[in-house]
């Protein structure tokens, strides 16, 4: 019985970790990829514009 109680936590954590990895892999690409890429591109463009705006005002 001690063996079972010693093995349950690592097996449980391994199962959760495998589930997490599978979820991450499944969420990559697919229909949401273009949507996510668009959101990131928009955020990067805004950050770049905000960074360049003070330079334009200094001139």
PDB file with SEQRES, HELIX, SHEET and CRYST1 records, atoms N, CA, C and O in Angstrom:
SEQRES   1 A   59  UNK UNK UNK UNK UNK UNK UNK UNK UNK UNK UNK UNK UNK          
SEQRES   2 A   59  UNK UNK UNK UNK UNK UNK UNK UNK UNK UNK UNK UNK UNK          
SEQRES   3 A   59  UNK UNK UNK UNK UNK UNK UNK UNK UNK UNK UNK UNK UNK          
SEQRES   4 A   59  UNK UNK UNK UNK UNK UNK UNK UNK UNK UNK UNK UNK UNK          
SEQRES   5 A   59  UNK UNK UNK UNK UNK UNK UNK                                  
HELIX    1 AA1 UNK A    2  UNK A   27  1                                  26    
HELIX    2 AA2 UNK A   31  UNK A   58  1                                  28    
CRYST1    1.000    1.000    1.000  90.00  90.00  90.00 P 1           1          
ATOM      1  N   UNK A   1       0.818  -1.195   0.000  1.00  0.00           N  
ATOM      2  CA  UNK A   1       0.000   0.000   0.000  1.00  0.00           C  
ATOM      3  C   UNK A   1       0.863   1.262   0.000  1.00  0.00           C  
ATOM      4  O   UNK A   1       0.469   2.287  -0.557  1.00  0.00           O  
ATOM      5  N   UNK A   2       2.022   1.187   0.615  1.00  0.00           N  
ATOM      6  CA  UNK A   2       2.922   2.336   0.629  1.00  0.00           C  
ATOM      7  C   UNK A   2       3.426   2.655  -0.774  1.00  0.00           C  
ATOM      8  O   UNK A   2       3.658   3.815  -1.117  1.00  0.00           O  
ATOM      9  N   UNK A   3       3.591   1.611  -1.575  1.00  0.00           N  
ATOM     10  CA  UNK A   3       4.063   1.828  -2.940  1.00  0.00           C  
ATOM     11  C   UNK A   3       3.022   2.610  -3.731  1.00  0.00           C  
ATOM     12  O   UNK A   3       3.361   3.524  -4.482  1.00  0.00           O  
ATOM     13  N   UNK A   4       1.762   2.250  -3.558  1.00  0.00           N  
ATOM     14  CA  UNK A   4       0.688   2.935  -4.273  1.00  0.00           C  
ATOM     15  C   UNK A   4       0.622   4.396  -3.845  1.00  0.00           C  
ATOM     16  O   UNK A   4       0.517   5.278  -4.698  1.00  0.00           O  
ATOM     17  N   UNK A   5       0.680   4.670  -2.558  1.00  0.00           N  
ATOM     18  CA  UNK A   5       0.604   6.047  -2.078  1.00  0.00           C  
ATOM     19  C   UNK A   5       1.834   6.852  -2.495  1.00  0.00           C  
ATOM     20  O   UNK A   5       1.751   8.074  -2.624  1.00  0.00           O  
ATOM     21  N   UNK A   6       2.964   6.194  -2.706  1.00  0.00           N  
ATOM     22  CA  UNK A   6       4.162   6.886  -3.158  1.00  0.00           C  
ATOM     23  C   UNK A   6       4.109   7.177  -4.656  1.00  0.00           C  
ATOM     24  O   UNK A   6       4.700   8.158  -5.107  1.00  0.00           O  
ATOM     25  N   UNK A   7       3.421   6.354  -5.430  1.00  0.00           N  
ATOM     26  CA  UNK A   7       3.384   6.520  -6.872  1.00  0.00           C  
ATOM     27  C   UNK A   7       2.243   7.404  -7.362  1.00  0.00           C  
ATOM     28  O   UNK A   7       2.328   7.941  -8.467  1.00  0.00           O  
ATOM     29  N   UNK A   8       1.190   7.571  -6.587  1.00  0.00           N  
ATOM     30  CA  UNK A   8       0.029   8.332  -7.043  1.00  0.00           C  
ATOM     31  C   UNK A   8       0.372   9.790  -7.367  1.00  0.00           C  
ATOM     32  O   UNK A   8       0.018  10.246  -8.454  1.00  0.00           O  
ATOM     33  N   UNK A   9       1.033  10.539  -6.495  1.00  0.00           N  
ATOM     34  CA  UNK A   9       1.319  11.947  -6.840  1.00  0.00           C  
ATOM     35  C   UNK A   9       2.151  12.127  -8.113  1.00  0.00           C  
ATOM     36  O   UNK A   9       1.792  12.973  -8.932  1.00  0.00           O  
ATOM     37  N   UNK A  10       3.240  11.382  -8.328  1.00  0.00           N  
ATOM     38  CA  UNK A  10       3.990  11.570  -9.569  1.00  0.00           C  
ATOM     39  C   UNK A  10       3.193  11.183 -10.818  1.00  0.00           C  
ATOM     40  O   UNK A  10       3.299  11.842 -11.853  1.00  0.00           O  
ATOM     41  N   UNK A  11       2.412  10.139 -10.723  1.00  0.00           N  
ATOM     42  CA  UNK A  11       1.604   9.718 -11.871  1.00  0.00           C  
ATOM     43  C   UNK A  11       0.547  10.773 -12.168  1.00  0.00           C  
ATOM     44  O   UNK A  11       0.299  11.095 -13.330  1.00  0.00           O  
ATOM     45  N   UNK A  12      -0.069  11.307 -11.134  1.00  0.00           N  
ATOM     46  CA  UNK A  12      -1.079  12.352 -11.303  1.00  0.00           C  
ATOM     47  C   UNK A  12      -0.472  13.598 -11.938  1.00  0.00           C  
ATOM     48  O   UNK A  12      -1.055  14.170 -12.858  1.00  0.00           O  
ATOM     49  N   UNK A  13       0.688  14.021 -11.458  1.00  0.00           N  
ATOM     50  CA  UNK A  13       1.355  15.195 -12.010  1.00  0.00           C  
ATOM     51  C   UNK A  13       1.796  14.946 -13.457  1.00  0.00           C  
ATOM     52  O   UNK A  13       1.708  15.848 -14.290  1.00  0.00           O  
ATOM     53  N   UNK A  14       2.263  13.751 -13.759  1.00  0.00           N  
ATOM     54  CA  UNK A  14       2.658  13.423 -15.125  1.00  0.00           C  
ATOM     55  C   UNK A  14       1.453  13.486 -16.056  1.00  0.00           C  
ATOM     56  O   UNK A  14       1.564  13.991 -17.173  1.00  0.00           O  
ATOM     57  N   UNK A  15       0.309  12.983 -15.614  1.00  0.00           N  
ATOM     58  CA  UNK A  15      -0.899  13.024 -16.430  1.00  0.00           C  
ATOM     59  C   UNK A  15      -1.328  14.473 -16.681  1.00  0.00           C  
ATOM     60  O   UNK A  15      -1.710  14.817 -17.799  1.00  0.00           O  
ATOM     61  N   UNK A  16      -1.269  15.314 -15.665  1.00  0.00           N  
ATOM     62  CA  UNK A  16      -1.609  16.725 -15.844  1.00  0.00           C  
ATOM     63  C   UNK A  16      -0.644  17.416 -16.805  1.00  0.00           C  
ATOM     64  O   UNK A  16      -1.062  18.214 -17.644  1.00  0.00           O  
ATOM     65  N   UNK A  17       0.634  17.109 -16.682  1.00  0.00           N  
ATOM     66  CA  UNK A  17       1.632  17.718 -17.565  1.00  0.00           C  
ATOM     67  C   UNK A  17       1.406  17.297 -19.013  1.00  0.00           C  
ATOM     68  O   UNK A  17       1.481  18.127 -19.920  1.00  0.00           O  
ATOM     69  N   UNK A  18       1.131  16.024 -19.232  1.00  0.00           N  
ATOM     70  CA  UNK A  18       0.859  15.540 -20.585  1.00  0.00           C  
ATOM     71  C   UNK A  18      -0.387  16.227 -21.148  1.00  0.00           C  
ATOM     72  O   UNK A  18      -0.414  16.618 -22.315  1.00  0.00           O  
ATOM     73  N   UNK A  19      -1.409  16.369 -20.314  1.00  0.00           N  
ATOM     74  CA  UNK A  19      -2.613  17.068 -20.749  1.00  0.00           C  
ATOM     75  C   UNK A  19      -2.333  18.516 -21.122  1.00  0.00           C  
ATOM     76  O   UNK A  19      -2.885  19.025 -22.098  1.00  0.00           O  
ATOM     77  N   UNK A  20      -1.483  19.178 -20.356  1.00  0.00           N  
ATOM     78  CA  UNK A  20      -1.109  20.563 -20.647  1.00  0.00           C  
ATOM     79  C   UNK A  20      -0.368  20.663 -21.975  1.00  0.00           C  
ATOM     80  O   UNK A  20      -0.663  21.540 -22.787  1.00  0.00           O  
ATOM     81  N   UNK A  21       0.583  19.778 -22.199  1.00  0.00           N  
ATOM     82  CA  UNK A  21       1.348  19.789 -23.447  1.00  0.00           C  
ATOM     83  C   UNK A  21       0.431  19.517 -24.636  1.00  0.00           C  
ATOM     84  O   UNK A  21       0.548  20.179 -25.667  1.00  0.00           O  
ATOM     85  N   UNK A  22      -0.467  18.564 -24.509  1.00  0.00           N  
ATOM     86  CA  UNK A  22      -1.398  18.254 -25.598  1.00  0.00           C  
ATOM     87  C   UNK A  22      -2.275  19.463 -25.897  1.00  0.00           C  
ATOM     88  O   UNK A  22      -2.513  19.780 -27.063  1.00  0.00           O  
ATOM     89  N   UNK A  23      -2.756  20.138 -24.862  1.00  0.00           N  
ATOM     90  CA  UNK A  23      -3.594  21.324 -25.059  1.00  0.00           C  
ATOM     91  C   UNK A  23      -2.823  22.431 -25.762  1.00  0.00           C  
ATOM     92  O   UNK A  23      -3.359  23.078 -26.662  1.00  0.00           O  
ATOM     93  N   UNK A  24      -1.591  22.656 -25.372  1.00  0.00           N  
ATOM     94  CA  UNK A  24      -0.774  23.692 -26.006  1.00  0.00           C  
ATOM     95  C   UNK A  24      -0.525  23.353 -27.468  1.00  0.00           C  
ATOM     96  O   UNK A  24      -0.630  24.225 -28.330  1.00  0.00           O  
ATOM     97  N   UNK A  25      -0.201  22.113 -27.754  1.00  0.00           N  
ATOM     98  CA  UNK A  25       0.080  21.714 -29.134  1.00  0.00           C  
ATOM     99  C   UNK A  25      -1.169  21.837 -29.990  1.00  0.00           C  
ATOM    100  O   UNK A  25      -1.092  22.286 -31.133  1.00  0.00           O  
ATOM    101  N   UNK A  26      -2.314  21.447 -29.457  1.00  0.00           N  
ATOM    102  CA  UNK A  26      -3.556  21.525 -30.231  1.00  0.00           C  
ATOM    103  C   UNK A  26      -3.972  22.970 -30.488  1.00  0.00           C  
ATOM    104  O   UNK A  26      -4.606  23.250 -31.505  1.00  0.00           O  
ATOM    105  N   UNK A  27      -3.633  23.882 -29.600  1.00  0.00           N  
ATOM    106  CA  UNK A  27      -4.055  25.271 -29.765  1.00  0.00           C  
ATOM    107  C   UNK A  27      -3.153  26.046 -30.719  1.00  0.00           C  
ATOM    108  O   UNK A  27      -3.463  27.185 -31.067  1.00  0.00           O  
ATOM    109  N   UNK A  28      -2.055  25.457 -31.141  1.00  0.00           N  
ATOM    110  CA  UNK A  28      -1.156  26.119 -32.081  1.00  0.00           C  
ATOM    111  C   UNK A  28      -1.682  25.944 -33.498  1.00  0.00           C  
ATOM    112  O   UNK A  28      -2.083  24.847 -33.886  1.00  0.00           O  
ATOM    113  N   UNK A  29      -1.680  27.002 -34.254  1.00  0.00           N  
ATOM    114  CA  UNK A  29      -2.109  26.924 -35.644  1.00  0.00           C  
ATOM    115  C   UNK A  29      -3.617  26.818 -35.753  1.00  0.00           C  
ATOM    116  O   UNK A  29      -4.339  27.174 -34.822  1.00  0.00           O  
ATOM    117  N   UNK A  30      -4.086  26.337 -36.871  1.00  0.00           N  
ATOM    118  CA  UNK A  30      -5.517  26.160 -37.070  1.00  0.00           C  
ATOM    119  C   UNK A  30      -6.217  27.467 -37.386  1.00  0.00           C  
ATOM    120  O   UNK A  30      -5.600  28.428 -37.845  1.00  0.00           O  
ATOM    121  N   UNK A  31      -7.507  27.485 -37.133  1.00  0.00           N  
ATOM    122  CA  UNK A  31      -8.343  28.628 -37.486  1.00  0.00           C  
ATOM    123  C   UNK A  31      -7.982  29.876 -36.685  1.00  0.00           C  
ATOM    124  O   UNK A  31      -8.128  30.993 -37.182  1.00  0.00           O  
ATOM    125  N   UNK A  32      -7.519  29.699 -35.468  1.00  0.00           N  
ATOM    126  CA  UNK A  32      -7.222  30.858 -34.619  1.00  0.00           C  
ATOM    127  C   UNK A  32      -5.850  31.467 -34.904  1.00  0.00           C  
ATOM    128  O   UNK A  32      -5.552  32.557 -34.415  1.00  0.00           O  
ATOM    129  N   UNK A  33      -5.016  30.788 -35.680  1.00  0.00           N  
ATOM    130  CA  UNK A  33      -3.656  31.287 -35.902  1.00  0.00           C  
ATOM    131  C   UNK A  33      -3.672  32.659 -36.575  1.00  0.00           C  
ATOM    132  O   UNK A  33      -2.963  33.562 -36.133  1.00  0.00           O  
ATOM    133  N   UNK A  34      -4.451  32.830 -37.617  1.00  0.00           N  
ATOM    134  CA  UNK A  34      -4.496  34.118 -38.314  1.00  0.00           C  
ATOM    135  C   UNK A  34      -5.021  35.210 -37.393  1.00  0.00           C  
ATOM    136  O   UNK A  34      -4.525  36.337 -37.414  1.00  0.00           O  
ATOM    137  N   UNK A  35      -6.012  34.883 -36.596  1.00  0.00           N  
ATOM    138  CA  UNK A  35      -6.580  35.859 -35.657  1.00  0.00           C  
ATOM    139  C   UNK A  35      -5.536  36.274 -34.622  1.00  0.00           C  
ATOM    140  O   UNK A  35      -5.376  37.461 -34.338  1.00  0.00           O  
ATOM    141  N   UNK A  36      -4.829  35.296 -34.062  1.00  0.00           N  
ATOM    142  CA  UNK A  36      -3.803  35.594 -33.064  1.00  0.00           C  
ATOM    143  C   UNK A  36      -2.653  36.377 -33.688  1.00  0.00           C  
ATOM    144  O   UNK A  36      -2.138  37.314 -33.078  1.00  0.00           O  
ATOM    145  N   UNK A  37      -2.248  35.997 -34.903  1.00  0.00           N  
ATOM    146  CA  UNK A  37      -1.166  36.714 -35.572  1.00  0.00           C  
ATOM    147  C   UNK A  37      -1.564  38.159 -35.853  1.00  0.00           C  
ATOM    148  O   UNK A  37      -0.742  39.067 -35.734  1.00  0.00           O  
ATOM    149  N   UNK A  38      -2.819  38.372 -36.222  1.00  0.00           N  
ATOM    150  CA  UNK A  38      -3.304  39.731 -36.473  1.00  0.00           C  
ATOM    151  C   UNK A  38      -3.275  40.577 -35.220  1.00  0.00           C  
ATOM    152  O   UNK A  38      -2.920  41.755 -35.273  1.00  0.00           O  
ATOM    153  N   UNK A  39      -3.643  39.995 -34.099  1.00  0.00           N  
ATOM    154  CA  UNK A  39      -3.636  40.724 -32.827  1.00  0.00           C  
ATOM    155  C   UNK A  39      -2.205  41.113 -32.455  1.00  0.00           C  
ATOM    156  O   UNK A  39      -1.954  42.238 -32.024  1.00  0.00           O  
ATOM    157  N   UNK A  40      -1.276  40.182 -32.625  1.00  0.00           N  
ATOM    158  CA  UNK A  40       0.127  40.465 -32.300  1.00  0.00           C  
ATOM    159  C   UNK A  40       0.688  41.526 -33.239  1.00  0.00           C  
ATOM    160  O   UNK A  40       1.391  42.435 -32.796  1.00  0.00           O  
ATOM    161  N   UNK A  41       0.386  41.419 -34.532  1.00  0.00           N  
ATOM    162  CA  UNK A  41       0.873  42.417 -35.492  1.00  0.00           C  
ATOM    163  C   UNK A  41       0.344  43.810 -35.158  1.00  0.00           C  
ATOM    164  O   UNK A  41       1.079  44.793 -35.253  1.00  0.00           O  
ATOM    165  N   UNK A  42      -0.927  43.897 -34.768  1.00  0.00           N  
ATOM    166  CA  UNK A  42      -1.516  45.187 -34.403  1.00  0.00           C  
ATOM    167  C   UNK A  42      -0.828  45.760 -33.169  1.00  0.00           C  
ATOM    168  O   UNK A  42      -0.513  46.950 -33.124  1.00  0.00           O  
ATOM    169  N   UNK A  43      -0.597  44.918 -32.174  1.00  0.00           N  
ATOM    170  CA  UNK A  43       0.063  45.380 -30.949  1.00  0.00           C  
ATOM    171  C   UNK A  43       1.485  45.854 -31.240  1.00  0.00           C  
ATOM    172  O   UNK A  43       1.925  46.872 -30.704  1.00  0.00           O  
ATOM    173  N   UNK A  44       2.196  45.124 -32.081  1.00  0.00           N  
ATOM    174  CA  UNK A  44       3.559  45.533 -32.428  1.00  0.00           C  
ATOM    175  C   UNK A  44       3.566  46.845 -33.208  1.00  0.00           C  
ATOM    176  O   UNK A  44       4.431  47.693 -32.989  1.00  0.00           O  
ATOM    177  N   UNK A  45       2.617  47.014 -34.107  1.00  0.00           N  
ATOM    178  CA  UNK A  45       2.538  48.260 -34.873  1.00  0.00           C  
ATOM    179  C   UNK A  45       2.244  49.446 -33.953  1.00  0.00           C  
ATOM    180  O   UNK A  45       2.826  50.519 -34.114  1.00  0.00           O  
ATOM    181  N   UNK A  46       1.345  49.251 -32.995  1.00  0.00           N  
ATOM    182  CA  UNK A  46       1.049  50.333 -32.041  1.00  0.00           C  
ATOM    183  C   UNK A  46       2.269  50.675 -31.193  1.00  0.00           C  
ATOM    184  O   UNK A  46       2.559  51.847 -30.955  1.00  0.00           O  
ATOM    185  N   UNK A  47       2.972  49.661 -30.748  1.00  0.00           N  
ATOM    186  CA  UNK A  47       4.165  49.905 -29.930  1.00  0.00           C  
ATOM    187  C   UNK A  47       5.229  50.639 -30.737  1.00  0.00           C  
ATOM    188  O   UNK A  47       5.880  51.550 -30.224  1.00  0.00           O  
ATOM    189  N   UNK A  48       5.406  50.252 -31.983  1.00  0.00           N  
ATOM    190  CA  UNK A  48       6.390  50.916 -32.843  1.00  0.00           C  
ATOM    191  C   UNK A  48       5.990  52.363 -33.108  1.00  0.00           C  
ATOM    192  O   UNK A  48       6.841  53.253 -33.095  1.00  0.00           O  
ATOM    193  N   UNK A  49       4.713  52.604 -33.347  1.00  0.00           N  
ATOM    194  CA  UNK A  49       4.245  53.968 -33.584  1.00  0.00           C  
ATOM    195  C   UNK A  49       4.414  54.826 -32.338  1.00  0.00           C  
ATOM    196  O   UNK A  49       4.792  55.994 -32.433  1.00  0.00           O  
ATOM    197  N   UNK A  50       4.138  54.255 -31.176  1.00  0.00           N  
ATOM    198  CA  UNK A  50       4.291  55.003 -29.929  1.00  0.00           C  
ATOM    199  C   UNK A  50       5.760  55.296 -29.649  1.00  0.00           C  
ATOM    200  O   UNK A  50       6.089  56.326 -29.061  1.00  0.00           O  
ATOM    201  N   UNK A  51       6.622  54.411 -30.058  1.00  0.00           N  
ATOM    202  CA  UNK A  51       8.048  54.625 -29.834  1.00  0.00           C  
ATOM    203  C   UNK A  51       8.590  55.694 -30.763  1.00  0.00           C  
ATOM    204  O   UNK A  51       9.475  56.456 -30.376  1.00  0.00           O  
ATOM    205  N   UNK A  52       8.074  55.766 -31.983  1.00  0.00           N  
ATOM    206  CA  UNK A  52       8.562  56.734 -32.958  1.00  0.00           C  
ATOM    207  C   UNK A  52       7.899  58.105 -32.799  1.00  0.00           C  
ATOM    208  O   UNK A  52       8.452  59.101 -33.267  1.00  0.00           O  
ATOM    209  N   UNK A  53       6.752  58.183 -32.165  1.00  0.00           N  
ATOM    210  CA  UNK A  53       6.045  59.458 -32.019  1.00  0.00           C  
ATOM    211  C   UNK A  53       6.865  60.487 -31.232  1.00  0.00           C  
ATOM    212  O   UNK A  53       6.942  61.637 -31.663  1.00  0.00           O  
ATOM    213  N   UNK A  54       7.475  60.132 -30.109  1.00  0.00           N  
ATOM    214  CA  UNK A  54       8.294  61.144 -29.403  1.00  0.00           C  
ATOM    215  C   UNK A  54       9.483  61.638 -30.223  1.00  0.00           C  
ATOM    216  O   UNK A  54       9.884  62.795 -30.097  1.00  0.00           O  
ATOM    217  N   UNK A  55      10.045  60.776 -31.056  1.00  0.00           N  
ATOM    218  CA  UNK A  55      11.163  61.193 -31.901  1.00  0.00           C  
ATOM    219  C   UNK A  55      10.710  62.252 -32.894  1.00  0.00           C  
ATOM    220  O   UNK A  55      11.442  63.204 -33.163  1.00  0.00           O  
ATOM    221  N   UNK A  56       9.513  62.093 -33.438  1.00  0.00           N  
ATOM    222  CA  UNK A  56       8.992  63.064 -34.409  1.00  0.00           C  
ATOM    223  C   UNK A  56       8.745  64.417 -33.755  1.00  0.00           C  
ATOM    224  O   UNK A  56       8.932  65.456 -34.388  1.00  0.00           O  
ATOM    225  N   UNK A  57       8.329  64.413 -32.499  1.00  0.00           N  
ATOM    226  CA  UNK A  57       8.057  65.659 -31.791  1.00  0.00           C  
ATOM    227  C   UNK A  57       9.338  66.399 -31.397  1.00  0.00           C  
ATOM    228  O   UNK A  57       9.330  67.622 -31.258  1.00  0.00           O  
ATOM    229  N   UNK A  58      10.445  65.656 -31.216  1.00  0.00           N  
ATOM    230  CA  UNK A  58      11.711  66.259 -30.826  1.00  0.00           C  
ATOM    231  C   UNK A  58      12.345  67.029 -31.963  1.00  0.00           C  
ATOM    232  O   UNK A  58      13.134  67.939 -31.710  1.00  0.00           O  
ATOM    233  N   UNK A  59      12.035  66.703 -33.200  1.00  0.00           N  
ATOM    234  CA  UNK A  59      12.678  67.332 -34.361  1.00  0.00           C  
ATOM    235  C   UNK A  59      12.261  68.752 -34.559  1.00  0.00           C  
ATOM    236  O   UNK A  59      12.722  69.405 -35.495  1.00  0.00           O  
TER     237      UNK A  59                                                      
END                                                                             
